Amino acid sequence: MSHAADLPLWAALPVAALLLLGAGLALAGSIGLLSLRSFYERLHAPTIATSCGMAFILLASMIFFSVLQSRLVVHEVLIGILLLVTMPVTLMLVGRAALHRDRLEGSPEVPSEPSPPEDRPS
Amino acid sequence: MKALLPHPLLSAGLLIMWLLMQQTVKPGPALVGAVVAVLGGWAFALLRPDTVRVRRLGAILRLARHVAVDVIRSNLGVAQVILFRRKDRRSGFVRIQLALRDPQALAVLAVILTATPGTAWLEFDSEEGWLLLHVLDLIDEASWARIVQERYEEPLMEIFQ
């Protein structure tokens, strides 16, 4: 394993930029998780980190190791794919649980069961 | 051939994934990967007998372009909402009528909508096709319904029908 100092400047610049951008977006997502008002709004915040934040950091990792080891290192793609495919499961589970609870409590902000009122005479 | 590889695309994907994880194409690991790929294909055949037909490369590319553009745009949008709080922003629920019924296509749509920050998939009524979304920066409901229907649903219908 070689050291980061061996990285030529032309590769170090994009790697650093991508890392900073990705980490910045992930930070924005975490701030959002703290600062947004309702539960449903907070659902959106972590998806920044799992979409663009993840993509930029993985891209930086691919460039870094490909240049250092002078061969194509692309297995980071797997992390991206697995994260992308599994994320909706958790998000939908959490979201639907919240929806169910809010409906049980009769919260006025939450829309009622499917079938919109204008289509069905109640 | 059909008996050995009931789901050739899935088996190919498993083999590629295995080789990527091993980071080598030496015969030993490749052979183990091939065994894993074949066994995976059999296991999948036990679970779900009907094969998925994916057609129209053009529609796939068009959808991928839409998604890439929208993910980047909405990332910036949501980061902006979080970092610079606007007073007039409002979030809310949107109900969208979908004609899409294919479970695989719906799964892809769910991945797209959750990967795009700013939209969260909450509920889908599979009998009548109502999808309940939560949108962080809601300007008007009708334009969101149009975005989902035109940008995602139409190409998905083309790909999976």
Contacts between the chains, C-beta under 8 A, distances in Angstrom:
chain1	res1	chain2	res2	distance
A	25	B	75	6.4
A	25	B	79	6.2
A	28	B	78	7.9
A	28	B	79	4.3
A	28	B	82	5.4
A	28	B	83	6.0
A	29	B	79	7.9
A	29	B	82	7.6
A	29	B	117	7.8
A	31	B	82	5.7
A	31	B	83	7.2
A	32	B	78	7.1
A	32	B	81	7.7
A	32	B	82	3.8
A	35	B	82	6.6
A	35	B	85	7.8
A	36	B	82	7.0
A	38	B	91	7.3
A	40	B	91	7.0
A	40	B	93	7.9
A	40	B	120	7.0
A	40	B	122	7.8
A	40	B	134	4.6
A	41	B	91	5.3
A	41	B	134	8.0
A	41	B	136	6.0
A	43	B	120	4.6
A	43	B	134	6.6
A	44	B	78	5.9
A	44	B	117	5.5
A	44	B	118	5.7
A	44	B	119	7.7
A	44	B	120	5.9
A	44	B	134	7.7
A	44	B	136	4.5
A	45	B	78	7.4
A	45	B	82	6.6
A	45	B	117	7.7
A	47	B	78	7.7
A	47	B	114	6.4
A	47	B	115	6.8
A	47	B	116	7.4
A	47	B	117	4.2
A	47	B	118	7.9
A	47	B	120	7.6
A	48	B	75	5.6
A	48	B	78	5.6
A	48	B	79	6.2
A	48	B	117	4.8
A	50	B	115	7.3
A	51	B	71	5.3
A	51	B	75	6.1
A	51	B	115	5.1
A	51	B	116	7.1
A	51	B	117	6.1
A	52	B	71	6.5
A	52	B	72	6.4
A	52	B	75	4.0
A	52	B	117	8.0
A	73	B	23	7.4
A	74	B	20	6.8
A	75	B	20	4.4
A	75	B	21	6.1
A	75	B	23	6.0
A	77	B	20	7.0
A	78	B	17	6.2
A	78	B	20	5.7
A	78	B	21	6.6
A	84	B	111	6.1
A	84	B	115	5.8
A	85	B	111	6.5
A	87	B	111	7.9
A	87	B	114	5.9
A	87	B	115	7.0
A	88	B	110	4.8
A	88	B	111	5.4
A	88	B	113	8.0
A	88	B	114	4.1
A	88	B	115	7.8
A	88	B	121	6.8
A	91	B	114	5.0
A	91	B	120	6.3
A	91	B	121	7.3
A	92	B	110	6.9
A	92	B	114	7.3
A	92	B	121	5.8
A	92	B	122	7.4
A	95	B	120	5.8
A	95	B	121	7.2
A	95	B	122	4.7
A	95	B	123	8.0
A	95	B	134	7.3
A	96	B	122	6.4
A	96	B	123	6.2
A	99	B	122	5.6
A	99	B	123	6.2
A	99	B	132	7.8
A	110	B	93	7.5
A	111	B	93	5.0
A	111	B	95	6.9
A	111	B	132	6.6
A	114	B	123	6.9
A	114	B	125	3.6
A	114	B	128	6.5
A	114	B	130	4.6
A	114	B	132	7.3
A	115	B	125	7.2
A	115	B	128	6.2
A	115	B	130	6.8
A	116	B	95	5.8
A	116	B	130	6.9
